[in-house]
Structures are given as C-alpha cells and as structure tokens.
C-alpha cells in the first residue's frame, strides 16, 4: 500500500460541463477548473482512508450550476502493487450483492461495494464509503486504476465533504475484512455482530408462509400447516406470516389491521389456538420498509391518521418520514403486539434510495428510515429480520437489530437456482457476517435440492426455517437440523469460503469449500462443507488450519458425515478427496483427544456441539450430551463397556462397520495406515441429558 501522490478526477455539473484533471493528495485548496478540491489521505496501521472536500466556485451570484445528479464525481485510484486477483461484491439489484471474479480493473462490475484483493504477499479489502449524504461505489476502471463514483441521489449540490474509501490490509482476507469493518463500525457508531443480541426464536426451527402460499396466505392455511407439524412431530417454534396478510390496494398500504377477508377476527384467536395445539410459540409478520411496496395509499384513512409521520417524496409516494417515522412503526407494532405478534420481517429496505431520489440525499434518508424503524421496533425488543437491505447505506445504518438476509430469495421453480443461492450466501457472508447474523433464507424440504439446502442452513450460523406447502414437509430432511425440542445446534458465525476459494469461481473448476465452527465440550470443533458446482468430478483438499477458531491440537479427526468414515491427520496435514459432479459433502473436524473424541449426536449435521462436558480419567471417560439419541465417538482404543445415566448399555454398541482402517493420512505419515474405532450407540431419542461413561 504505497503512499498516494495524486488522483485523477472527473467533476460533472448540471449544465453538462465536465472538469477533468489530476489532483494532488494532501494539498489544501487545489483549484481544478471551477472547483476547489482537497483529497486527504490518512493511515493507521494497516488501514488507509481517503476523503474528499470539494467546493464549486460561482462566477455569477444568481447562477447555480451544481453537481449533476447521476454521475457527478469520479475518482480514479491506482493500486500499487496491482493485485493478482480480485473478488468484487457488487449490487446486481438494488437489494443484494453477489461475487464477480476479476483479474483486471476493467472487469469489475458497476456498483461494487466491497472489493477483495489478493497480492503476492498480502490481501486487502477496499470499501467505497457511505458518508453523511453521499455514497461511493467502484465502477470498473482503467488498465492501471480503479474508478470510484460518488452520488447523493439528488442534483445541484455545490459542495461535498465526505469520505471516499477505506483500504485495509492483512495476511489473509479474513484479517483484512475484519480490520475494515471494525473501523467502519466505530466510524458509524454501530455494533459488530458479536455485540448485537440475537432474538431467542432464531435459535430454534421456524417456518415461513411465503413459498407455501405466496400472497394467498390466510387463516385457514396457517392453521392447516400448524396441524401438519403436530401430526408429523416437527418441532417448529416460530412462524412468519409473509406478504399477503395486510390491508392493501395495489402496492399501497391502506390500514394497519390484517386483511378482514383473510383474517376475519385478526390474529389474536388464531395465535392463541396454534400456541395451545402445537410447538409454535412465536409469531412474526412481514411488511415493507415503506409500509407496503409503494408506501401508504394517499387517500386512505391511514394516511390521514399518520400524516405527521409520513413524507411525500418528489415522485409522489407517501412513506414513513426519516425524521418522524418512528411513531408510524410504533402505532403499527402496538396493534400487532395486542394480537400476539412478537417480531417483524421488514423487506424492501434498500428501496429507500428509490423512495427519496431527487428528494433527500440517499445516505441521510436511509439512515433516518432505519433509525425510525428500530426506534419503533423497540416495542418488540428490536426483534427484526432485516431483508432486501444489502446496499451499504443500509448495512451501515442499523443501530441494534441483529439479523439480516444474506442473499436473494430461494426460488423453488427456477432451474439451477441452488448454485446462485449458494454463491451469494457464501461470498456475501465474507463481509456481511462482520456486522450481522446472516439469514440464508427459507427452503423447501420437499425440493430436489432439499438436502443440499438443509446442510447449508445447518452450517449457516443463522436462522433455520423452511416454507413447504401444506402436506409437503419432509421431517427426514429437518431431523439433522434441530434437537427434539426444535432448538438448533447453531454454529458461531456465518459459513464462509476457505481462503483458497475466495478468489476462484467454483463454477468453472474445483469445488467451493465452506468452513465454520461450534462449541464442543469446553473447546471448539468445526467442519468443512464441500460443494461441486461443475458437471465433472473434482478433487479437493483441506486442512484443520482452514478453520481459524478450531481448538489447537497435535492431531485431528476428519469424519465424513455422509460416508460414515474417519481419518486421523496431523496439524499441518491435508485431507484429500474427490467429489462427484454436482455432489456435496460434510466433513466434521475434531481435535484428537487421548482417550476419545466424541462426535456427539451423529444424526445431526452439527451434532458434535451437543457435547457439553468431557472428563478424562485413565480408565474412564465421562461425557455429558444435550439429549439422548444416536451417539458416536472416535478412538484408537477399544471400549470395554459403557453406561448411560447409570445403566449398562454395552450391548447397545453397534459393531458392524464400526472398525475402520485409515486409507488417507497426512503426507508426513507416508502410507502407514492406522486403525480407528468408530463406536456408535443407537439410543432412544429423548429430550433429556445423556451422561455417558466409557470404560477402557
């Protein structure tokens, strides 16, 4: 990261005049055409920040030729040394980002809001800044420079005093991204992910009405779905009533109360009845940030009642005011709370920039709306699932809420949609996880890709919920995801690509490997999910060191969850394998202990986190698991007997296929195989603690 000396700038005024020239860095009041410009560079450790101060000069006091609305300012930034590879997280819609893999600046897509860079010895993360009124984005570039575009969504400004971008370096992508977003959180006065409180219901299994009913949701359908869960013993703990429940006309909200035809008595009685007859205890409803997609109906009673809390935009919409809109949400949520609703899913958040185009500067308008929303949602303890809100002005504006959608929708009927869904979630999480618990959206258990989706949700580190139509829920697909009471064995953060996958497009060769970790006794274990997104068999490898949080150990077990085999490798060893075309796998990695390493509840993807306590003695190992069920452990030693909660269960140990010979070992071990024992106990599933005593 060399010191900047000068940057090329383009300034476009409303009259169409364009000023182009080189501006020195850290020089006061440099005159460029009819503008006074200062570019200021600041450095702190591994982080560089650059800001812009610009004033347009007026020749005539009665002529105001301000900045253009569309592309008023461009700044070209040389990166020296030039990166070898780049991954651009760009806005492919107003609401979501996805990855693009590039080696040339010219190939970076428009509206890139996070740029990951790989150098010879270092990695870096460049974030175009969101200021008080303006925001920046990367929009391609030249052979030697990035192009940054600034806009405010309104024209006519005569001055700009805003940050331009930050660039953070690190030995790994993970370090660079963390450095950048830690600085951003401090600069914006918002909490990091670990400082936000995850609402309790998102730690349990949920269901959403969207892909089951779309906008045809009604009371009858919801009651039928809850009854299905009871009949199939599916422990759903919360339900989202998605789009279709509200009083609307076209795309406008007309009233706070539920649609009287679909919900004749409102929600109150339905909610009470479902709570009594099923495991569902928490109910939430969907709405758009503006009330409904196009805001509030202008000639409605609601518009009259909430007039002082609404703003009329230049394009004629009535939406909650960035300054006074908190009361709008408070009044709505008070009514919903009285009817048993305890949380909200708020969609269309990045549409706020559209609402206020040519009305208010984008950054201040969006920040005001997000703050108004969360102020209103204090009545629900900030229990919000933020959605369609990945524009950086939204990402950096939420004061407290913890959960944010991490991708475009799950599309059950769109061919090949799984690959795109996986790509977006995996790569978006690289930066989005720094600030939020990432929601990887709902899925269908009955879908042909249902099991692929279920593994993704298990390792996502976020909410797990599905949306099958009435009668179509497959309990077998859900069983590996949740405990008997519906609680989730939740991983500690979002699953992310391993460092060697960050700058490679997994659709064109190789595999996509995702890593995550979860508590395991008093330590930490983890796993690698492998997805082959190509039409050919692919080889892959990974190492325990690919999971940064993994408990340190001299050796590790690698357990193939689907293949039910295990291997022992050294700290620096690599596991090598192959994956069939469009195949997927899940490899649990446990530190190798002296007596045994417990896989926990092996019918759960993250069942190792069910291990709450381990005590090792020379002749006996004692384990405490969260509940009973199918339990397995790995050991080089032969078990003499086992007790569960004081009762001898040695006879229940399954012996067929329980002895496995290691066929793959770390390079330093050569070709010598090591015998390993995989012990499995098939126990009756009960929602009670399991205290296992294994004697040797």
ABEGO torsion letter per residue (X at the ends): XBBBABBBBBBBBAAGBBBBEBBBBGBBGBBBEABBBBBBBBBBEABBBBBBBBBBBBABAABBBBBBAABABBBBBBBOBBBABBBBBBBABAABBBBBBBABAAABBBGBABBBBBBAABBBBBBBBBBAABBBBBBEEBAABBBBBBBAGBBGBABBBBBABBBBBBABAAAAAAAAAAAAAAAAGBBBAAABBBBAAAABBBBBAAAAAEAABBAAAAAAAAAAAAAAGBBBABBBBBBGABBBBEABBABABBBAAABAAEAAAAAAAAAAABABABBBBBBBAAGBAAEBBAABAAAAAAAAABBBBAAGBBBBBAAAAAAAAAAAAAAAAAAGBABBBBBGAAAAAAAABGABBAAAAAAAAAAAAAAAAAAAGGBBBBBGAABAAAAAABAABABBBABBBBBAABBGAAAAAAAAAAAAAAAAAAABBBBAEBBBAABAAAAAAAAAAAAAGBBBBBABBBGABBAAAAAAABBAAGBBBBBABBBBBBAAAAABBAAAEEBBBBBBBBBBEABBBBBBBBBBABABBBBBBBBAAABAABBBBABBBBBBAAAGBBBBBBAABBBBBBBBBGBBBBBBBBBBBAABBBAEBAABAAAAAABABBBBBAABBBBBBABBEBBBBBBABBBABBBBGGBBAAAABBABGABBBBABBBAAAEABBBBBBBBBBBBBBBBBBBBBBBBX
